[in-house]
Structures are given as structure tokens and as C-alpha cells.
Amino acid sequence: PSHAGFVGAGMLTAAVSGEIFASPSVEAVLAAIRATTGPAGCLLIVKNYTGDRLNFGLAAEKARAEGLAVEMVIVADDIALPDIAQPRGVAGTLFVHKIAGHLSESGHDLASVAAAARAAAKDIVSLGISLSSCSIPGQAHEERFGADDGELGLGIHGEPGVERIALEAASKLVAIMAERLAARLDTGSRYALLINNLGSVPPLEMALIAHAVLSSSLAKAVALTIGPGHLMTALNMNGFSLSLIKLDAERESALVAPVGPHAWLPAKPVRQPVVVAMSKPAIGTATKPASRHAAAERLIRAVCQKLIALEESLNALDAKAGDGDTGSTVATGARSILERIDTLPLADRAAAAAAIGDTLGTSMGGSSGVLLSIFFTAASQALGSGAPLGKALLAGLERMTFYGGARIGDRTMVDALEPALKALDASGLEAATEAARQGAEATAAMQKAKAGRSAYIGRQLDTADPGAFAVAEVFAAVAALFAPA
């Protein structure tokens, strides 16, 4: 019953629905003809299935006998079986709906609308592919697909494809379809492309498919695209189809004309993206030239190497409360610092902190990257104003918590970082390391998180917060680095 979505100004006047995947009865079709046909006549647009041809055909004959002007166009756009005498009508039928609807809305007579519709139907090719069969309401579902295969050349009624294929990347599946479709196109002609979701392909995957199609051998011929979207589905089938129609000026005008039905997705011209250069350079202090400082370099390397080594254990901790990527995120930031360490102005504390903040803000990702970028950027400003290291790091913490919103007791890295930095400023590195350890351990006993990803769990996790754990491990690594031999 997909056609009901295309009833409205500029497209269909009526749609006649039978049972699921079955043709409507002659009586139902005839009732629709009688209800909608005026002096201008009626055009029936029929997909090429035996039941549809017979039921619509007989209804048309009966309507003519009653004195009504009725024409019928049959759409047979499926190219899955190139040698078959009667190809199926599939999603390319929508091109005919749109073109005939536009011409009718524009005041053309029945004969010219029918002629244009028949000519358009001859210039449409379609091909579908799926990784699952569909579930028909009220019937037991039996999946005919294996875990690693799909079908090429299937219809819109759940019928099997004509060829079993192995599951591959979207780009390879599209390449197979593009090769077969391209063989049916006229060289040098312009085409409109309809990218149709057969039911349950997620939007992200449909976007990947659209990208693959517009990067394939078909792309050079495509001037307009419709979709990707749910245009003519096979209920919940996990698949998609591609349909193309040869364009001329009349068809292009018809396809881009606005219509009432929301099920039709506006046709869009295919254009290369335009990359606009930044109009003004970033405002701020000039980047300081690289400089060396042996102690600072040892410190940075020790911290980064520790964070990289913690990647798997931090991911495991984070998986208990989130999506298990804290270790990967932190390790990515650490690797980015190591990759740039020879370019850092290590001899200038303020400039080095600013450079580290910039690097983490662009390479680390997630909220952790932004928070740490704020931390180092604010600490850099304090160092540039003459603050000692301990006070500067506390200034960075104050800005980080201001923007991030976390406080002691919220079960975040602040639970280890704040006591550690306060102890570092007051008593030195040994006291800071112990404070960080105690702060991280305390997060495991907290009844409920009030900030960060753990706040969405709503229960005690009995494990340390991964951010707090990482802070404690970093202080331990730094303490080991400066421990007396």
C-alpha cells in the first residue's frame, strides 16, 4: 500500500490498496475510478505484476463501458532478470507518478499525459538488494538469509532475489549494482537517481549508500537525486534499491516541481561541495617556536606513556558506566602530544601549557578533550601572569570545573584531581600522589554519580571512576619519575 503516501496535489488523485502484497480487486479499482474521474479522464499507473495488470485492466474496461475516459500505463523497471519478457514494476514507478501528476496538474490532456507516462516508463531502470527478508503481519517469519549473505534483484513484495551474494562493504555492493545499471544507460545522457530504503536500513547506513552511489560509475550521469529515504518499502526489509530515469527538460521540470504529499522527497541537483576558506586568521597570541627542556620532556613523555598503557583498563572501567571509550580517548590525546613533542616550546611553561591545551582540544575528542584543553589553557594564562606552577594548575582546575560543572563527590576525575592539586600546592608531589589515590578510591564507594556519564546509571557501580583512576595513575607515574635513585 505504498502509493497512499503519494496522494495529493501534483501527484496521485487516489491510490487503491489490496491486502498486503496483493493486488486490489476489480471492484475496488472501479470504485476509485468512478469516485475520481471527471471530464478530463483518468490515468491508471500500474506496476507490472499479473494480478495488478488483470484487476486494473478489467476495471478500466468496465469504466470505459460506462463512458469514462481511462488510459493505463504499465511500469516494468526492474532489470534483475534482463531476459525476462515481463520485468517487475518497482520503485521507479514513483518517477511516473511524479511526471504524470505534474503534467496533469499543469493542464495537459489525458492523451498527452498518458503518452509522456509511457515514454517515461520505458526510460526507467531499477535494481534492489537486501540483507534480510521482511516480516508480514499476521504470518510467522522465516528468515531465508544466512548471517553473511544477501540477495540481489529482489522485488518489493518480499519475494526472493534472483541472485545470492556475499555480505560486503556498502561500496562494493553499490559497485555491483552500479555496473549492472550503467550497462542499461545511454552514454552522454543525464539521469535522475532515486535512492530507496526498502524498510529498515538505518539513516546512517543510507547516507553511506548514497555516498557510495554518488562516488560510483553512475555518478557522472546523475544530475538529480531523490532520497535516500523510505519511498517504496517492502515493509521491514533490510535493503535498498536504486532507480534511474533518463532526463529531458520536461521530465526535469516535473521532478523538481513542489508537490503536496510529504512522502515524496524533493529532487536535489548533484553538486560538488564547496569548501570556503576561513576569512580571518584566528585571533590570539602567536605560536611560540619550539624549544627544548630535558626535565619537561621527561615529564610529558612519562605521563603520555602511562596514559597509553592504561588504554584497555580505562576502557574496561568506562564500559561499566558508558560506551567504553575513555581509555581510547585519553590514549589518542597522549599520542597526539607525543607526536608533537619536538614542536612544543618546552622551555616556556606558559607557552607549553597553551600548546598542549590546543593539541588536546583538537585531537582528543569528547568532553574529556575539551575539559583538559580548558584546564591547560587557563593554567597557561596563570603561568603567563607570573603564578607559580601549583597555583596555575589550581587556576586551570577552577576554570575546568566552572565550565564542566563537576565538584568533589560527583564521581568524576575531579574527585582525584582537586585534592591532588591542592596537596601539590601545599605539601609537594608525595602528598599529591597519595591524595589522588585516595580520591580515586573514594569514587568506587559513592552511592550515585551526580555528573559525568555515570550520572545516567542511577546506581552504585562499586568501581573507580575511570577519569579519577587515570589521574591517580598519572600522579603515581610522575612520583616514580622524580623518586630518589
Summary of the structure (lengths in Angstrom):
residues: 485
radius of gyration: 32.7
end to end distance: 80.3
largest distance: 107.0
contacts: 1603
relative contact order: 0.07
helix: 48%
strand: 13%
